Amino acid sequence: MSHSHHHDHSGHGHGDHDHGHDHSDELEPALQSLLWKQIEFENIRTLNESETDSGARIVEKTWPQRMNPEPVLTSDADEQLLMMIPFAGTVKLHSILVRSSTDGSAPRTLKVFLNKNDLDFSAVSDLKPVQVLTLSQTSDIQEIPVKRSLFGNTYSLTLFFEDNYGDDATNIYYLGFKGDFTQLLREPVEVLYEKAANPKDHTPIVGVNDMAAQGPSHGM
């Protein structure tokens, strides 16, 4: 019942150009903790999606695009969806943001697994999730808090949307995450590779070549 008010508010924001600056200022607090740039979109994996890469595309939506009806992630063979979302480093997860719908296609039970990159439907049926969340039937953005103490060292999330509110297929229009980005994993590795790639560029230390000529002290 309160859902229509949120839609009306967002409609005014888009239509009233004079208030564009005020609107962006209102969004700023929400954007500060939004984990978007830290997601490895190209490595997102979704099982049972009806259209290839539609899972990745709903995660790629920016905050201003969160209410867009397209693209949409729709399940295929049944109502279940399984998504693996990797981050470019370590994050402290605070909440998961979902936008679905008011009908039976809205996901209901979300089981969250941490730092497991190779799960399939049979595996998630046997494993105990880190946390189980219950989603609502709404076309507004739902922000579902997680137990922060359990998600303080997160580098990937596996989300198992186990059921919905009665339809044969599940629809999800937006999926986002809030938290603190604590450590970047990729850049230091790239720096190390770069330094090791061109050893001839470095001035040799006196005596190193003589040692190399003598060969290793340990036998093969």
N, C-alpha and C positions, 0 to 999 in steps of 0.2 A: 504493500500500500504506500509505503514511503518511497518506493522505487521510482515512481513517475516524477517525483520532485527532483531527484538527482538528474534525470534525463532533461527536465526542463532547464535546470541550472546550466548544464553543459551546453544546451542549445543556445542559451543567451550568450555564453562565452564566445561561441563561434560567430554568432550573428552580429554582435555589437562590437564593431571595430574600434570604437572610441575607448573601450575598456581593455584593449589588448594588453597593455603594459601591466595593468592591475592584475589581470588574469595570470600572467606569467609569474608575477610576484607571489601570488597565492600558491602556485605550484612548487615554488622553490624548496620549501621545507620537505615536501614529499620526495623531491628528486635527490636530495642530499644523501639519503640512505638507500637509494634504489640501486640494486646491483644489475646493471645492464651492460656497461662497457666491459665488465669482467667476465662475461659469459662467452664460452667458445661455441658460437652458433654453428660453425661448420661441423662440430663433433656431436651435436645433439642427435640422439637416437630415439625413435618412437616406434613401438610395436603396435600393430593392429590399427594403423591409420589408414583411412580410405584413400587418401591422396598423398603421394610421396612428398616428404619434407614439409607437410602442413604443420606438424608439431613444431619444427624449428621456426617456421614463419610466424606462429602466434607468439613465440618467445621473442622474436626479433622486433615485434611491434614496440615502438617507443611509447613513452608515457602520453604524449599528445594523441597518439593513434589508438589508445587503449579501448575506446568505445566504437571503433570501426567494425562493421559487421563482417568484413573480409580482410584477410583470410580467416578461415575457421578450421579447427581441428575436429574431424568427425571420425568416430570409430568405425570399423569395417565389419568384421564377422559377428561381433556381439558388442555389448556396451562397455567392455573393458579397454583401458588404454594403459600403456607402460612407457614412461619417458625417462631417459637418462640425460641430465643436464650437467656438463662439466664446466668448471670455472678455470680461469687462467692462473689461479693461485689459491690461497687459503682465505676463506671468509668465515665470519661469525654470523650465522643466519639468525634473523629476528622474526621474519614473517614471510608467508607465501601469499601472493596476490592472484586471484582467479576471477575471471568474468565468464559466466555461462549464460543461463537463460531462466525464464520463469516456468518452462514446461518440463515434461518428463525426461528430456535429453540432458538436463543438468546433472553433473556428476555429484555423487552423494558421499561415498566413503573414499578418502585419500590416505593411503598408507605410504609413509615416507621412509626411505632407506638411505643410509649415509655411506659415501665413499665405496660404493660397489658398482663397478662399471660393466659387469657381464651378466646381469640378471635377466632371466626370461620369465614367462608366466608361471612355469612350473616351479622355478626357484623362489619367486616371491610368495607362492602359496605355502611353501615350507618354512620360510624364514620369518622370524619375528621382526616387525618393523621397529624403527627407532621411535616413531610416534604415529598415532592414528588420528586423523582429523575428519570432522564431519562438515561438509559444505552445504550451503543453503541454495534453495531455488530462487535465484535472483539474477537479473541482468545488470545489476550494479557491480562495481569492483568489490570483491570480498577480500579483506585483509585478515588472514588467519595467523595469529601468533603461534610460534613454536616454542618449545622449552629451550631457552637459549643455552642452558648448561649442557645440553646434549649435542648442540650444533656449533660448538666453538672452534672446531677444526675441520671445516667442510671444504673439500675440493671437488666433490661431485654429489649430486642428488639423484636418486631414482624415485620417481613418483608413480605409484600404482593406483590409478583410478579404478577401484574395484567394481563399483556399481553406480547406477543413477536412480532417477525417480520414476522409472517405469517404462521408458522408451527402449526400442531395440538398439538404438545408437546413442552415443554420448557426444555432445557438442561443447567445445571450449573455444572461446573467442580471444582470450588474453591470459597470459601466464607471466607473472613477474616475481621478483624477490627483493626483499629489503634486508640490509645487514651492514656489517663493517668489513671492508676489504683489508686484510691484515698483511698479506705477503704475496708478492708476485713471483711465480715460479719460473717463467720462461726466459725473462731477460738475462739473468745471471748465466744461464746455460748458454745462451747465444754469445755472450761476451767471452766465455771460456773457449767455445769453438773457434771464435774469430781469432783469438790469441794463438791458438794451437795450429791454425790453418797455414800460417806463413812463417815457419821457424827460421828461414833464411833471411828474413827481414831484420832479425835481431843480431846484434854484434855478439859473436861467440866469446865465451869466457875462456881465458888462457888455461890450457890444460884439459879442456873438455874433449877436444878432438883426439888428444893422445890417449885419454881414457877409453874413448870409443874404439880406437884402433886396437887396444888390447883385448877387447871383447868382454862380455859379461863374466863375472866371477863365478856364477852358478851354471852348472851344466844343464843341458836340455833334458 
